[in-house]
Amino acid sequence: MTLERSPIRDVWAQAWPTALTMTSYTLMQFIDSLMVAELGTMEVAAQGNGSIWQFTLVSFLLGILAMVNTFVSQNVGAGRPHDAAQYAWAGLWFSAISWVLLLVPFAFVLPVLFRFFGHEAELVVLETSYARVLLFGGFIMLASKSMSNFFFGIGRPRVIVCAAILGNIVNLLLNFVLIYGERGLPALNIPGIPGTPALGVTGAAIATVLGTAAELAIPLVIFLGPAMHARFRTRIDWQFRWRPVRDLLRVGWPNGLSFCNEIVCWAIFMSVLVGLFGTLHLAAGWIVLRYMHMSFMPAVGFSMAATSLVGRYIGAGRPDVAAQRARVAVVMALVYMTVCGLLMWWFREPLVALFTHGENTTPETAAEIIRIGSVMMICAAIFQTFDAIGIVYSGALRGAGDTTVPGVATVVLSWTVIVGGGWLLATRVPEWTSLGPWIAAAAYVIILGVFMGGRFEGGRWRSIKLLRGTDDSRHELSSPTPDSGGA
C-alpha cells in the first residue's frame, strides 16, 4: 500500500476481497437454510434458532478476535512486521482456550434455553442438534477468523477469498450428501448417494463445520510457509504468550461485548418477540434475516477493510488519511446496501417464496409465510442505508482502538430499542403481530447508524495510542502491497 494510490482504489483493493470473504460464512448459512427449506417450515425455524443462539457466545469471541486485525495492521503500518505474527498466534491460542472453557459447555445448556422459550418439543430437538454441531466445531471457526484477520491486517485479503471459495464449494457438496442422503431430491429428479443416511438439519451443520475447516486450511498453510516466515517470523512465536492475548482482551472486550450483546438482542427479538406469534412468523422472520445477512455481511467486509486501513495509516502516523479512507469505505457500503434495500422492497414476495417449496409445506402455509415475510421485508429494506453507515464507521473506530464508548452505546440502544421497544409493541399493540418488533428493530438500526457516524466524525479516536513506544511522528508505510493479483 502506498500513499500515491487514489483513495477509491486504495479502499477498493482492500474492500472487495474482504467483502467477498465476509460473505462466506453467511453464504454457507444461507445455502443451509435454502436446502433445509426443502424439508419443511419447522426445519427452517430450527436452523435459524440454532444458528443464532450458538452464535451469541461465538460472537463475543469473534469481537475480541477482530482486534487481531487492528494490532497486526498497526504494527505493519509502524514498520514492525515481526511483532504482527504474535497476534495471529495469540488469536489461535485464545480460540483453543475459549472452545474448551466456553463453547463446549454451552452446547449442553442450549436445550434448557430453548425449552424455557416455550418452543415445541420437536423444534427443540432440531434446533439443539444444529447448534451443538456448530459449537463442537467452534474452534475451527474461531481459528479461521483469527487467520483471516491476520491476512486482512497485512493487506493480503485474496488469500482469504480463495479459502472462502473452497469452503463454500465443500459446504455445498456436503450439504447435498448429508441433508438428503440416499433419498436425494425427488422433486427435482436428483438422485442421492446410495447408502448415505439423510441427516437433515444436523447434516447441514456438519457440512458447515467441514466447509469452515477447508476454509481454514489455505491461510494456515500459507501462514506457516517459508515466505510468511521470512517476512513475519510466523514459526517462532507459536508458544503461548500472555502479553498479546492480554492486548486482545484489553482492547477487544468492549467490541466483543457489543457484538455479543447485539446478537443476543436479535436472538431474543426473533426467538421470543417474533416467536410470540407462532412458527409461521418465526419461519418468515428467518427467511428475511437470511437476506439481511447477505446484504450486511459484504458491508461488514467494508468495515473490516476500514479497520485495516485506519489501523495501518494510524500506525504510519497519518490519521487524516485514515479518516479519508474510512469515509470512502462508508460511501461504497452505503451504495451497495441501498441497492440491496431497493431489491428487497421490489422483489419481496418472490424472494420469500424461494423458501416455501418444502415437500411438507402446504400451499396455504406457503401463502401465509409469503404474506408475513413480505411485510417484514419492507421494514428491513427501509433501514439498509443506515445499517451501512453504522457498520462501516464502527469498523473504522475499531481500527483506531476506540471500542469502549461505541460498545456501551450498542448495549444500551439494543436493549432499550430492540428488546424494550419490541416488547412494548408486541404486547401493547398485538394486532400489529410481528410487525411491531420489526418496527423497533428498524428504529434501532437507524439510531445506531447516526451515533456511529457522529462518533467517528467527532474525532476523539485521534488521541488513542495502542502501540507501545510510539509517538506522533510520521512513518513511511512499509506494509506489504495489497494483493494486486493472485493469492
C-alpha positions in Angstrom: 0.0 0.0 0.0 1.4 3.4 -0.9 0.1 6.9 -0.3 0.2 7.6 -4.0 -2.7 5.2 -4.6 -6.0 7.0 -5.1 -8.4 6.8 -2.1 -11.1 4.9 -4.0 -8.6 2.4 -5.4 -6.9 2.1 -2.0 -10.1 1.2 -0.3 -11.4 -1.0 -3.1 -8.2 -3.0 -3.3 -8.7 -4.0 0.4 -12.5 -4.0 0.5 -13.7 -6.1 -2.4 -11.9 -9.3 -1.4 -12.7 -8.6 2.3 -16.4 -8.1 1.5 -16.4 -11.3 -0.6 -14.7 -13.2 2.2 -17.1 -11.9 4.9 -20.0 -13.2 2.9 -18.5 -16.7 3.0 -19.9 -18.0 6.3 -23.2 -16.2 5.8 -23.4 -17.8 2.3 -22.9 -21.2 4.0 -25.8 -20.4 6.3 -27.9 -19.1 3.5 -27.3 -22.3 1.5 -28.0 -24.4 4.6 -31.3 -22.6 5.0 -32.3 -22.8 1.4 -31.6 -26.5 1.2 -33.1 -27.2 4.6 -36.3 -25.4 3.4 -36.9 -28.4 1.1 -37.6 -30.4 4.3 -40.3 -28.1 5.7 -41.2 -25.0 7.7 -40.2 -26.5 11.1 -36.7 -27.2 9.8 -36.2 -23.6 8.6 -37.2 -22.2 12.0 -34.9 -24.8 13.8 -31.9 -23.9 11.6 -32.4 -20.2 12.3 -32.9 -20.5 16.0 -30.0 -23.0 16.4 -27.7 -20.8 14.3 -28.3 -17.5 16.1 -28.2 -18.9 19.7 -24.9 -20.7 19.2 -23.6 -17.5 17.7 -24.5 -15.4 20.7 -21.4 -16.7 22.6 -19.3 -17.2 19.4 -19.9 -13.5 18.5 -18.3 -12.3 21.8 -15.2 -14.3 20.9 -15.2 -13.1 17.3 -15.4 -9.5 18.5 -12.2 -10.0 20.5 -10.5 -11.8 17.6 -11.3 -8.8 15.4 -8.6 -6.9 17.2 -6.0 -9.2 15.6 -6.7 -7.2 12.5 -6.2 -3.9 14.4 -2.9 -4.9 16.1 -1.5 -6.6 13.0 -2.3 -3.6 10.8 -1.0 -1.0 13.2 2.3 -3.0 13.7 2.7 -3.3 9.9 2.0 0.4 9.4 4.5 1.3 12.1 7.2 -0.8 10.4 7.1 -3.7 12.9 6.3 -6.8 10.8 7.9 -9.1 13.3 5.5 -8.1 16.0 2.5 -8.8 13.9 2.6 -12.7 13.8 2.5 -13.0 17.6 -1.1 -11.6 17.5 -2.1 -14.2 15.0 -0.8 -16.9 17.4 -2.5 -15.1 20.3 -5.7 -15.4 18.3 -5.2 -19.2 17.8 -4.4 -19.7 21.5 -7.4 -17.7 22.5 -9.6 -19.7 20.2 -8.5 -23.0 21.7 -8.9 -21.9 25.3 -12.3 -20.4 24.6 -13.5 -23.5 22.8 -12.7 -25.7 25.8 -13.9 -23.4 28.5 -16.9 -21.8 26.9 -18.3 -23.3 23.6 -18.4 -27.0 24.6 -20.1 -26.4 27.9 -22.6 -24.0 26.2 -23.6 -26.8 23.9 -25.2 -28.6 26.8 -27.1 -25.6 28.1 -28.9 -24.8 24.9 -31.8 -27.3 25.1 -32.7 -25.9 28.5 -32.8 -22.4 26.9 -35.0 -23.4 24.0 -37.5 -25.2 26.4 -37.5 -22.0 28.5 -38.6 -20.0 25.5 -41.6 -22.3 25.2 -40.7 -23.9 21.9 -42.5 -27.1 21.0 -40.6 -30.4 21.6 -39.9 -31.3 18.0 -38.5 -27.8 17.3 -36.2 -28.0 20.5 -34.7 -31.3 19.2 -34.0 -29.9 15.8 -32.5 -26.6 16.8 -30.4 -28.1 19.6 -28.9 -30.6 17.2 -27.9 -27.9 14.7 -26.5 -25.6 17.3 -24.5 -28.3 19.1 -22.7 -29.4 15.9 -21.6 -25.8 15.3 -20.4 -25.4 18.9 -18.5 -28.6 18.9 -16.8 -27.5 15.8 -16.4 -23.9 17.1 -12.6 -24.0 17.4 -12.4 -24.4 13.6 -14.5 -21.3 13.0 -12.6 -19.2 15.6 -9.2 -20.3 14.3 -10.4 -19.5 10.7 -11.4 -15.9 11.7 -8.1 -15.4 13.5 -6.2 -16.3 10.4 -8.5 -14.2 8.3 -7.8 -11.1 10.5 -4.1 -11.6 10.2 -4.2 -11.6 6.4 -6.6 -8.7 6.4 -4.2 -6.8 8.6 -1.1 -7.4 6.4 -3.1 -6.5 3.2 -3.4 -9.9 1.7 -7.2 -10.4 1.6 -7.1 -12.5 -1.6 -5.7 -15.4 0.4 -8.9 -15.5 2.3 -11.0 -15.1 -0.8 -9.5 -18.3 -2.2 -10.1 -20.0 1.1 -13.7 -18.8 1.2 -14.5 -20.1 -2.3 -13.1 -23.5 -1.4 -15.1 -23.6 1.9 -18.3 -22.8 0.1 -17.8 -25.5 -2.5 -17.1 -28.1 0.2 -20.2 -26.9 2.1 -22.5 -27.1 -0.9 -21.4 -30.6 -1.9 -21.6 -31.9 1.6 -24.9 -30.3 2.2 -26.5 -32.3 -0.6 -24.9 -35.5 0.7 -25.6 -35.1 4.4 -29.0 -33.3 4.3 -30.8 -35.6 1.8 -28.7 -38.8 1.9 -29.6 -41.6 -0.5 -33.1 -40.2 -0.9 -31.8 -37.2 -2.9 -34.3 -34.6 -4.1 -37.1 -36.5 -5.9 -39.0 -33.2 -6.5 -36.1 -32.1 -8.8 -35.3 -35.6 -10.0 -31.9 -35.5 -8.4 -30.8 -38.9 -7.0 -29.0 -39.3 -3.7 -25.8 -41.1 -2.7 -26.6 -44.9 -2.1 -26.1 -46.0 1.5 -25.9 -42.5 2.8 -28.2 -41.6 5.7 -30.3 -38.4 5.5 -29.3 -36.3 8.5 -31.5 -33.3 7.7 -30.7 -30.2 9.8 -27.9 -31.9 11.6 -26.3 -32.7 8.2 -26.4 -29.1 7.3 -24.4 -28.2 10.4 -21.8 -30.9 9.8 -21.3 -29.6 6.3 -20.8 -26.1 7.6 -18.1 -27.2 10.0 -16.3 -29.2 7.4 -16.6 -26.3 4.9 -15.1 -24.0 7.5 -12.2 -26.4 8.1 -11.5 -26.3 4.4 -11.6 -22.5 4.6 -9.0 -22.6 7.4 -6.6 -24.8 5.7 -5.4 -22.4 3.0 -4.4 -19.4 5.1 -2.9 -21.7 7.8 -0.6 -23.4 5.3 0.4 -20.0 3.8 0.9 -18.5 7.3 3.4 -21.3 8.2 5.0 -21.3 4.8 8.6 -20.0 4.0 7.6 -16.7 2.5 5.4 -15.6 5.5 8.1 -16.9 7.9 10.8 -14.9 6.2 8.9 -11.7 6.5 6.9 -12.1 9.8 8.8 -15.0 11.6 5.5 -16.8 11.8 7.0 -20.1 13.1 8.9 -18.6 16.0 6.2 -17.1 18.3 3.9 -20.1 18.4 4.2 -20.6 22.2 1.5 -19.2 24.4 2.4 -15.7 25.5 0.2 -13.8 27.8 1.0 -10.2 26.7 -0.5 -10.3 23.2 -3.5 -12.3 24.5 -3.9 -9.7 27.1 -3.8 -6.9 24.5 -6.6 -8.6 22.5 -8.7 -8.9 25.7 -7.9 -5.4 26.9 -8.9 -3.6 23.7 -11.3 -6.3 22.3 -13.7 -7.0 25.2 -15.9 -3.9 24.6 -16.1 -4.9 20.9 -16.8 -8.5 21.8 -19.4 -7.4 24.4 -21.0 -5.1 21.9 -21.1 -7.7 19.2 -22.4 -10.5 21.5 -25.0 -8.2 23.1 -26.3 -7.2 19.7 -26.6 -10.9 18.7 -28.4 -11.8 22.0 -30.9 -9.0 21.5 -31.5 -10.1 17.9 -31.9 -13.7 19.1 -34.4 -12.5 21.7 -36.1 -10.4 19.1 -36.6 -13.5 16.8 -37.0 -16.4 19.2 -39.1 -14.6 21.8 -40.8 -11.5 20.4 -41.4 -12.7 16.9 -41.9 -16.2 18.3 -44.9 -14.9 20.3 -46.9 -15.1 17.1 -46.1 -18.7 16.1 -43.9 -20.9 14.0 -45.0 -19.3 10.7 -43.9 -15.8 11.9 -40.6 -17.4 13.0 -40.0 -19.1 9.6 -40.9 -15.9 7.8 -38.6 -13.9 10.0 -35.6 -16.2 9.5 -36.1 -16.0 5.7 -36.0 -12.2 5.9 -32.9 -12.3 8.1 -31.1 -14.6 5.7 -31.5 -11.9 3.0 -30.5 -9.2 5.5 -27.3 -11.2 6.2 -26.5 -11.4 2.5 -26.9 -7.6 2.4 -24.9 -6.5 5.5 -22.1 -9.1 5.5 -20.4 -7.6 2.5 -20.8 -4.3 4.4 -19.0 -6.0 7.3 -16.3 -6.7 4.8 -16.0 -2.9 4.0 -16.0 -2.4 7.8 -13.0 -4.8 8.2 -11.3 -3.1 5.3 -11.8 0.2 7.2 -10.4 -1.4 10.3 -7.2 -2.5 8.4 -6.7 0.8 6.5 -7.4 3.1 9.5 -5.1 0.9 11.7 -2.3 0.9 9.1 -2.4 4.7 8.5 -2.6 5.5 12.2 0.4 3.2 12.7 2.1 5.1 10.0 1.3 8.5 11.7 -1.3 9.5 9.1 -4.7 10.0 10.9 -6.1 12.3 8.2 -5.5 9.7 5.5 -7.1 7.2 7.8 -10.2 9.3 8.1 -10.4 9.8 4.4 -10.2 6.1 3.7 -12.9 5.4 6.3 -15.3 7.8 4.5 -14.7 6.3 1.2 -15.5 2.8 2.6 -18.7 4.2 4.1 -19.8 5.6 0.7 -19.1 2.3 -1.0 -21.0 0.2 1.5 -23.8 2.7 1.6 -24.3 2.4 -2.2 -24.3 -1.4 -2.0 -26.7 -1.7 0.9 -29.1 0.9 -0.5 -29.3 -1.1 -3.8 -30.0 -4.2 -1.7 -32.7 -2.4 0.2 -34.4 -1.5 -3.1 -34.2 -5.0 -4.4 -35.7 -6.3 -1.1 -38.6 -3.9 -1.4 -39.3 -4.6 -5.1 -38.9 -8.4 -5.1 -40.0 -9.1 -1.6 -42.6 -11.7 -2.5 -40.6 -13.9 -4.9 -37.6 -13.7 -2.5 -39.6 -15.0 0.4 -41.3 -17.6 -1.9 -37.9 -19.2 -2.6 -38.0 -20.8 0.9 -41.6 -22.1 0.8 -41.3 -25.0 -1.6 -40.7 -27.7 1.0 -42.5 -31.0 0.5 -44.2 -30.7 3.9 -45.3 -27.1 3.3 -48.9 -26.8 2.1 -49.9 -24.1 -0.4 -51.9 -22.3 2.4 -48.9 -22.3 4.7 -46.6 -21.1 1.9 -49.0 -18.2 1.1 -49.2 -17.1 4.7 -45.4 -17.2 5.1 -45.1 -15.1 1.9 -47.6 -12.6 3.3 -45.9 -12.2 6.7 -42.4 -12.2 5.2 -43.2 -9.5 2.6 -44.2 -7.1 5.4 -41.1 -7.9 7.3 -39.0 -7.4 4.2 -40.3 -3.8 3.8 -39.1 -3.0 7.3 -35.7 -4.5 6.6 -35.4 -2.6 3.3 -36.0 0.7 4.9 -33.0 0.6 7.3 -30.4 -0.8 4.9 -28.8 2.6 4.2 -28.4 3.4 7.9 -27.1 0.0 8.6 -24.2 0.6 6.1 -23.3 3.8 8.0 -23.2 2.1 11.4 -21.4 -1.0 10.3 -18.5 0.7 8.5 -18.0 3.6 10.9 -17.8 1.1 13.8 -15.1 -0.8 11.9 -13.2 2.5 11.4 -13.5 3.2 15.1 -12.2 -0.3 15.9 -9.1 0.3 13.7 -8.3 3.3 15.8 -8.9 1.3 19.1 -12.0 3.3 20.0 -14.2 0.4 21.2 -15.5 1.3 24.7 -18.0 4.1 24.0 -19.3 2.5 20.8 -19.7 -0.8 22.7 -21.6 0.8 25.6 -23.9 2.7 23.1 -24.6 -0.5 21.3 -25.5 -2.3 24.5 -27.8 0.5 25.7 -29.6 1.0 22.4 -30.1 -2.7 21.6 -31.7 -3.4 25.0 -33.8 -0.3 25.1 -34.9 -0.1 21.5 -34.8 -3.7 20.1 -35.9 -5.6 23.2 -37.7 -2.9 25.2 -39.4 -1.3 22.2 -40.1 -4.6 20.5 -41.7 -6.0 23.7 -43.9 -2.9 24.1 -45.2 -3.0 20.6 -45.7 -6.8 20.7 -47.7 -6.7 23.9 -49.4 -3.3 23.7 -50.3 -3.4 20.0 -50.7 -7.1 19.4 -52.9 -6.5 16.4 -49.7 -5.5 14.6 -48.4 -9.0 15.3 -44.7 -9.5 14.4 -44.6 -6.1 12.6 -44.3 -4.3 15.9 -41.0 -5.8 16.9 -39.7 -5.2 13.3 -40.5 -1.5 13.6 -38.5 -1.4 16.8 -35.6 -3.1 15.1 -35.7 -0.6 12.2 -35.6 2.3 14.7 -32.5 0.7 16.5 -30.5 0.4 13.3 -31.2 4.0 12.2 -30.3 5.4 15.6 -27.1 3.4 15.9 -26.0 4.4 12.4 -26.4 8.1 13.2 -24.5 7.6 16.5 -21.5 5.7 15.0 -21.2 8.3 12.2 -21.2 11.1 14.7 -18.7 9.4 17.0 -16.1 8.9 14.2 -16.5 12.3 12.7 -16.2 13.8 16.2 -12.5 12.8 16.1 -11.9 11.6 19.6 -10.2 8.4 18.3 -7.3 10.6 17.1 -5.9 10.7 20.7 -5.9 6.9 21.3 -2.4 5.2 21.3 -2.4 1.4 21.1 1.2 0.5 20.3 3.9 0.7 22.9 6.8 3.1 22.3 5.1 5.2 19.5 4.8 8.9 19.3 3.1 11.3 16.9 5.9 11.3 14.3 5.0 10.2 10.9 6.4 6.9 9.5 6.8 5.8 5.9 4.4 3.0 5.2 6.3 -0.3 5.0 3.4 -2.6 4.7 3.1 -5.3 2.0 1.3 -4.0 -1.0 -2.3 -5.3 -1.0 -2.9 -8.1 -3.4 -2.8 -7.0 -7.0 -3.2 -10.4 -8.4 -3.1 -14.0 -7.1 -3.2 -15.2 -3.6 
